[in-house]
Amino acid sequence: MAKIKDALLKLADESGYYIWAGITLSDYIKETYDYDVELSVRQCQRIFNKLGFSRIHHQSHPSLGEDNEKARDEYKKN
């Protein structure tokens, strides 16, 4: 688990991935440790949680409650 946490603290692209997510962690563990058992996405999400990471997803639209109602309206139109 400590080695996995060290890898997660690095940028994902340093490990060959775009972002760290359940599916990429599953692939990383399978490729790095050559286990016969493949971990599911949900199991990897639990590993993130156990190691103290939280799931944060980017937003493709402007946030609610900010001073960008015009930008939100434009986003909704398109």
C-alpha positions in Angstrom: 0.0 0.0 0.0 2.9 2.4 0.7 4.3 1.9 -2.8 0.9 2.5 -4.3 0.5 5.7 -2.3 3.9 6.9 -3.4 2.9 6.3 -7.0 -0.4 8.2 -6.5 1.4 11.2 -5.1 3.3 11.5 -8.3 1.6 13.1 -11.3 -0.4 10.5 -13.3 1.4 11.2 -16.5 4.7 10.3 -14.8 3.3 6.8 -14.5 1.9 6.9 -18.1 -1.7 7.8 -17.3 -3.8 10.9 -18.0 -5.5 11.0 -14.5 -5.6 8.8 -11.5 -9.0 7.0 -11.3 -10.2 3.6 -10.3 -9.7 2.2 -13.8 -6.1 3.6 -14.2 -5.1 2.4 -10.7 -6.4 -1.0 -11.5 -4.3 -1.1 -14.7 -1.3 0.4 -12.8 -1.4 -2.3 -10.2 -1.8 -5.1 -12.8 1.1 -3.8 -14.9 3.4 -2.9 -12.1 3.0 -5.8 -9.7 2.0 -8.4 -12.3 -0.7 -9.9 -10.1 -2.8 -12.8 -11.4 -5.9 -11.1 -9.9 -7.2 -8.0 -11.5 -8.7 -5.4 -9.1 -12.1 -3.9 -10.0 -12.6 -0.2 -10.3 -14.6 -0.2 -7.1 -11.8 -2.0 -5.2 -9.4 0.6 -6.5 -11.7 3.4 -5.3 -11.7 1.8 -1.9 -7.9 1.8 -2.0 -7.9 5.6 -2.8 -10.2 6.1 0.2 -8.1 3.9 2.5 -5.0 5.9 1.6 -6.7 9.2 2.4 -7.4 10.4 -1.2 -10.8 11.8 -2.1 -12.6 11.7 -5.4 -12.6 15.1 -7.0 -13.9 15.4 -10.6 -13.3 18.4 -12.8 -16.3 20.5 -14.0 -16.7 21.3 -17.6 -19.1 24.1 -16.8 -18.8 27.1 -14.5 -19.7 26.5 -10.8 -22.9 27.4 -9.2 -22.9 30.2 -6.7 -20.0 32.0 -8.3 -20.0 35.4 -10.1 -20.3 33.7 -13.4 -24.0 33.3 -14.1 -23.5 34.7 -17.6 -20.9 32.0 -18.3 -23.3 29.3 -16.9 -26.1 30.6 -19.1 -23.8 30.5 -22.2 -22.7 27.0 -21.3 -26.3 25.8 -21.0 -27.2 27.3 -24.4 -24.4 25.4 -26.1 
